[in-house]
Amino acid sequence: MGVDYYVAVHASDWPTPAAINRCIGELHYPIAIAGVPAAMDKPLTEAPTIGGFTVTFEDKAVELEGGVTRLGPDSPYAFTLNPELLKQQETLPDGTQHFMARPTGMQDFVPRDLNADLRELGVANPDFGDGDYVLSLTFRSDLTPWRAGWFLMAAMIKCANGLGFEFGDGSYGRGKYADWLAEKAADPDYWKKAHP
């Protein structure tokens, strides 16, 4: 089980790994996107490895689980269970009835609407559409990817005019949110308290 974080970026602001690395240097974050030199000046979607991103964090290679989605009619940023599945009622052996979703394949999932989800979080007038990008990162128990990933998210927010968000605690934002992510990523004591 993992926790998903996202950064949405308009197509006009979508960077190359080289541009993000330059900006990361100016911000003095202890990470850099690693990659094949030929891919560093291409849009970030062409640079990630198969399972996500390789970054250098505090002089060590770190694999971040995630990816980039370019929004379009056939490429939503995420999927959710079809609400019709939640209407299926079952009767237990003791006679009680309850609703149980039992997905059997991709046909049981529907695309999520990014702007609708952002409005639910409280974002005023989100305007992402076809051609825009969403960076997603999934974090699990290892704390090093959390720290490196939060620095990457902060960089994407500050350097590419992104909007960061996470549904578990309903957090979202731009500049101040990026500063919070970077501050916490830089503080090893925060992680000891958050994950004893």
Secondary structure, DSSP 4 states (H G I P E B T S, - for coil): --EEEEEEE-GGGPPPHHHHHHHHHHHT-SEEE---GGGTTS-GGGS-BTTEEEEEETTEEEEEEEEEEE-BTTB-S-EEE-GGGGG-EEE-TTS-EEE-----SGGGEEE--HHHHHHHHT-SS----TT-EEEEEEE-S-HHHHHHHHHHHHHHHHHTT-EEEETTTTEEESHHHHHHHHHHHT-HHHHHHH--
